[in-house]
Amino acid sequence: MKGIIGLLLFGTMMWGQTMAQYTIKLTVKQMAGKKVSLACHYEEQLMVQDTVVLDNNGVGYFRHASKKLASGIYMLYFSPSSNWDILIGSDQSFSISCDTSQILNTMRIEGSPENQAFLEFQKFMVEMGRQNSTIREEFRKDPDNKKAEVREKYSARYAVLDKEVRSYIGTILKRFPGTALATFARFTLPVEIPDFSKEVPEGTKDRDMEIRRKSFFYMQEHYWDNANLTDSMLIRTDIFKKQLDNYFSNFVINYPDSLYRACVRLVEKARPNKLMFRYLTDYCLTSTFENKIMGMDEAFVKFGQRYYMDVTPEWVTPERLKTIREEVIKRQFNLLNHPAVELKLSMLEGEWVSLHEVKAPFVLLLFWEPNCGHCKTQVPLVRKEIYERFAPYGLKVFAVNTHTDKKQWEEFVEKNDLFDFINCWDPNNQSNYRTYYNVFSTPVMYILDKDKKFIAKSLTVDQMVDLLKHEYKKMGIEVQ
């Protein structure tokens, strides 16, 4: 499923190639007669865009007569242990020379002021990283590092480094406005969080927690302040996907509406840029689809309806769009806290039964079939662990046989003593239960409340037992 729903963003359209040309002269004496590749960063992958074998003097050219490289961070790949990132922006005719034994200190770039500035930025950040490591190591070894005044001293040193970095990047933004370098450099800036300790008075109950709470919600609101989401060059870096993952893992509350709103907000920021809009739309679709927390599929349904059903994305193939829409439809009728679609089915004895007319504080809605190997173990377990334990308190099992052989159904019911279940079936699927309840394999189980709203799905028997105990406890009933 992931291969169909997931990100399918490769190919010419993804990279935004235009009718132009690039010529990059490369001089690396140690690589004479050897192959060098130019690869574009994409998430955790490298997408090779060009390859050249250097001549006997260590000279070669990456070039194309009609294709311009999409802006982004590219790697000069000499060997697994020898490589270096360069920036591809608007300047695409320039030269690079270096010594592979000391790339950073020997690299020279001519013809691309933007790329030269990127190289200087790399050198600067390496030095800042070295100083940061020194401070961290000194703090670790300081015997008084638990004292508040000592911690403040080290915090002040970190603050000096942070100020230097922000000043340096500020200079880049002024010198190279609107460039790929500006987009990338700004994106590396951490969001500045206000000092909320000044806002929360001393003596406030749970003061530290309140400060953390304010910091969290500020970060949640301003996470993307330094990201130019209308510049698709960010896609072609090795840090953008990591920042996306971090945002959704740590700053989006695991609640369907919260996830849905975060996705929409992010995608709409990118709408002016076709490639970024496409990337983020597919990223959010995949993220919501793969979220396995019970109930979070509502975010997938709402997002899919908005961006893949109400409209037809131009980049999605008909086959993939069909699959996405089918997945949305299969989930949209069985969302938590939503009412279950009515089922009026024939019972084993031939009478008709209505799901909505079943009087019970909780209904375990079970779809199963006698030939299903998993059902053969799970259905008897449902009787033993769930029905026998909770039936004295009103729970009922509405068991829908999905098989078409009535004799096998009867034999299974008799063998496993399931006569206390509400046994029914719909051999021709006239009620369309497979779509309404996403029954394309068995067993499938839901728990409904007294109003026939979904309160649980996709749980194991043990998990359902725990949930039902919790629900009954809220009613003042302790079930062992």
N, C-alpha and C positions, 0 to 999 in steps of 0.2 A: 504493500500500500504506500509506503513511504516513497518508493520510486515513482509513483504516479502523482501523489499529492505533493511530494517534496519539491525542492527548488530545482527547476530545470532552466538554468540561466546561461547556458553556454552558447557558443556560436557567434557568428558575425554580429548579429543585432545586439547581443549583450555588450559587446565591447565598443559599440558606438563608432566603428571605423568610418572615416570619411574619405572622399576622393582627394588625396594629397600625397605627400611622400615623407619618408624619414630617411636620414642618413646619419649613422652614428659610427664614427671611426674609432677603432679600439686598438691600442698599442700596449701589448703585454709581452715582453721578451721571453718570460718563463713559459709562455703558452705557445711558442712557435711550433707550428705543425699540429697543434691540438685544437680540439673543439671547445668553443665557448657558447653558452646559451644565454639568451635574454628572456627571462620568464616573468610573467606578471603575477603578483600576489592576488589570490582570490580565496578568502576565508583561510582555511588551514592548508590550502593547496598552492602549487605553483603551476601556472599555465604557460607553457613554452610558446613564445611568440615568434622567435627567430633564432637561428643557429648559424654560426660561421666557424670555419676552420682557418685559423690564423696562418699567414705565410711564414716563410723561413726567418723573417725579421720580426715575427710576432705582431704583425699588422693584419687587420681584417675589418670588414664593414658589415654592420647590420643595416639593411636598407631595403626599401620597396618603392617602386616607381609610382604607385597609385594609392597606396594605403598609408594612412596616418595612424600612429599608435594612440589608443585611448589613454588619457591622462591617468596617472596612478603611480604607485611605487613598484618598481621592477627590480629584479635581482640579476646581477651579472654572475652567472654560475660558471666557475672554473672547475671546481671539484666539490665533493661533499664537505670537505674541510676548508674550502677556500671560495668565498663568495662575498658579494657586497651589494647593498641596495642603492639604487639611484632613482631619481625622480624623472618621470616623463611628463612634461607639461606642454606649453605652447611651443617651446624651442625644441625642434626635432632634427636639427642639423648641427651637430657638435662633435667634439672629439674627447676621448677619455684615454688616459694613460696611467698605469700603476705598476707596482711591483707586488706580486702575489704574496711575498713574505711579510710585507708591511703595507697592506692596502690603505688603511686610513691615513697614514703619514705620507704616503707617496702618491696618492691619487691626485691627478691634475685634470681639470675640465676646462675646455676652451669652446667658446661659441654659445654658451648657455648660462647667462648670469643667474637664472633661476636655479639651475642644477648646481652651480657653484655655491650658491647661498644654502642650498639643501645640504651640501657636503659640510659646509661650515657649521650648520645647525647640528649635524650628526656629531661632529667633533665636540661642539659645546655640550651636547647632552651626555656624551661619554664622560667628559670631565665632571659634569654635575652629578652623574651617577657615581663616579669615583669618590667625590667629596661626601655624597650622601652615605655611601658605604662606610667611609671613615668615621663619620659621626655616629652611625649606628653601632659600629664595633666599639668605639670609645664608650658609648652609653652602656653597652652590654658589660664591659669590664669595670665600669665605675662602681665601687663598693657602696656608694651612697645613692644609687639610681632609684631607690624607693622614696627618697625624700622629695617633697613637692618642689622645693627651691632648685634642686638639681634637675629635676625633670623640666622645669620651666627654662633653665639655662639651655638644655639641649633643644627644647622646642623653639627657642629663639634662634638657634643656629639653623635649624630646619627652615624657619621662616625666612631667614636671609637668603638661603638657596632658592626657595620658592619665589621670592621677589626677583631674584636675578633671572630666573627662567621666564617669568611673566614679562619682565622688561625686555628680554631678548626677543621673545616671540612678538611682543608689541612692535618692536622695530621691524621685524619681518613683515608684519601686516601693513605697516606704513610704506615699506619699500616695494612690496609686491602685492598690491591690492588686487583682488579678483583672480588670483592665480591658483594653480593646484598646490603650490607651496604654501600659500596663505591658508587654504582650506585644511591642509594636513597639519601644519604647525598649530593652528588654532584648536584643532580637534584633540591634540595631545594635551591641551591645558586642562587640568582638573577644575571642576566647578568649585568656586570659592563659597564656602558655607559660612554664614555669619556666626559670630560668637554669641550663641544663645544663652551662655552663662550670664551675660550681662542683662538679659531680659527676664530670666527666671530668678526671683529674689532668693537670697539665702533663707533657709528655714522652710522653704516650700516642701510639702510632702512629696516624697519620691522625686526630689529635684533632679538627680542625675538621669532618671528615666524620662522626665519631662524634657530635659535638654536633648536627649537622644531622639525622642519622638519628634521634636521640632526640626532637628537636623535631618531626620529621615524624610519627613514630608517636604522639606525645602529641596533636598536632593532629588526626590521624586519629581517635583515640579520643574526643576531647572536642569535636569540631567543632560538635556540636549542643547543647552544654551550655546555651547561652543562648537556645535556640529552644523555645518552648512549642508543641510539635507537636500538642497537643490543642486549639489555638485556630486555627480556620480563617481568622481575619482575615489571617493572614500570606499566604494565597493572593492576597488582594486588596491587594497592595502591589507596588511595582516592584522590590523587592530580593530577594524570596524565591526566585524562579526563578533569579536570578543566583547566589545562594548554593548552590542545588542544583547548577547546572552547574559551579560552581567546585569543589565537593566531589567530584563524580564525575570531573572532568577532572584534578584535582591531588592528591587524597588517597585515591583508591581505586586499588589496584594492578590493572593490566590482566591479570587472571587470572580465569577463569570463576568459581571458588569465591569469590574475594575480592569480585567484583562482586555475585554472588548474595547473599552474606551481608550486604553493605552495604545492598542493597535491602531484604532481609527485616528487618534491624534497624531501618531507617528507617521502613518501613511499619508495623511492629508498635508503634513508639512512638506512632504516630498513630491506632491502632485505636479508642481511646475516642471520637474525633470522626469521625462518618460522612463529612463532606465532606472533611476532611483525609486520611483513610484512602483515600477514593476518588481524590483528586487524586494522592497519592503512589504509589498502586498503578498508576494509568495512566501516571504519569511514568516509573516504573521499568520498566514493560513496554515503553514506547517507547524508553527509553534502551538497554535490552538488545537490543531488536530492531534498532535502528539502528547498533549498534556493529559496525563492519566489520573489526575485527581478527580474523584467522583463529582460530577456536576459541572466540571469545567468545559464539557463539550458544548454547553450553551454558548460559550464565547465563539467556538468554531462555527456553530450554526448561524449566529447573528452576523459574524464576519463574512462567512461564505454567502449568505443571502445578500448582503450589501454589495459585495465586490465581485461575486461570481454568478449570481442568479438574477439580481435586479438589472445587471448590465452584463455584456459579453466582453471580457478582456481580449484585446486584439492579439496579445502574445500567446494565448493559451490555445493549444490544438483542440479540435472538436472532440477527440477521444478523451483527452485529459479533462476537459470541461465537463463532459458527460459523467466521468467518474466523480469529480468533485461535487457536482450537483446531486448525484445519487447518494453520496455520503451525507450531504446536508439533509436530504429528504429522510433518510433512514434514522437520523437523530432528532429531527425537529419535533417529532410527535411524542417523544419519551424523555423530555427534559425534567430535571428535578424541580419540584414545587409547581409543576404544571399538571393539569388534569389528564388522566388516561382516557384514551378514546374508548367509547363504549364497545363492548363485545357481547353479542347475543348469539350463543352457540348451542349446538345440540349436545346433550349429555350422553353418557354411556347408556343410560336407560331409555334414551329416546326423547326425553323432555328437553325443553329449552331453558336456558339460564342466562340471566343478564349480569354482567360484571358490576354495573353501577347499582344494581339492586341488592347486592350482597351486603348484609348488615354485619359489620365487624370493625373493631378499632383499627385492625391492620389486616391487609390481605397480601399473602405471598402469591404473586402471579408467576406461574411456572410454565415455561414452554419446553417440551421434551418429546422424545420419541423412543419406543422400546428397543430399537436396533442401535441406538447411539451408545458407544462404549462408555463414554463419560457419564451418560444418563444412568446407566446401570449401577453406577456407584453413588452418584450424587442424589438421585431421586429417593432411594431408601434412606439416605443420610438426612435429607430434608424432613422426612417423616420422623426419624428418630430424634434428631437434634433440634429441629425447629417446631414441627407440628406438635409432637408429644409434650414439649416443654411449654409452649405458649397457647395451645388450644384451650386449656382451662381458663385462660384469660381473654378468650374471644377471637384469637387469630384464626383465619381460615386460609386454606390453600386452594387457589383457583388454578387447576392444572390442565393445560391445553396440550393435547396430544397432536403433534405435527405430522404424524405418519398417516398413511392412507389405508393401512391394513387393520380393520377393526378387530379381527381375531387376535392378532399379536398384542394389540392394545389391552384387550380384555384379559389375556393371559398374564400380562405384566402387572396389571392392577391387582389381579387375584393373588399372584405369587408373592407380591410385596405388600399385600394388605393395605391398599391405598383407597379403600372404599370411603374413608372419612374425608378424602379430598373432594372438591367439586370437579369431577372428571368430565371434560368436554373436548370437542374437536371441531375442526372446520376443514375437512379433507380437500375441498376445492378452493380454499382461501377466499371465499366469498366476502368475508369481512375485511380482507386486505390486512390481516393482522401482521403478516410478515413485514410489511412496510411500516405500519404504525408502531410496531414493537421491535423492529430491527432483528427479526428472527431469521437469520441466514445460516445459523449453526445452532446446535443445541448442546447442553441446556442453556436457556436464557431465563434469568430470574430478576424480578423487581419486587420491591415492597411498596405498597400503597397505604395511605392513611385512610381514615374513615370517610373522607371526602373523595377518595379515589385519586388523590394526587400522589405523584411519585416522590418517595422520600429516600429511596436507595436503589442502586443498580450496579451491575458489574462487580458484585462482592462475592467472596467465598461463603460457604455455609457458616464457618466460624465467625466471619466478620458480620454476617447477618444476625447471628445469635447475639453478638455484642451490641449491635445497633438496636435490636429489639429490646434487650435488657435496659438500655439507656432510655428508649422511648417509653417503656412501661414505668420506669422509675420516675419519669417526669409526671406520670399519672398517679404516682404514689403507690405503685405496685412493685415489690421486690421479687424478681424471678430468679431462681437459682439455676 
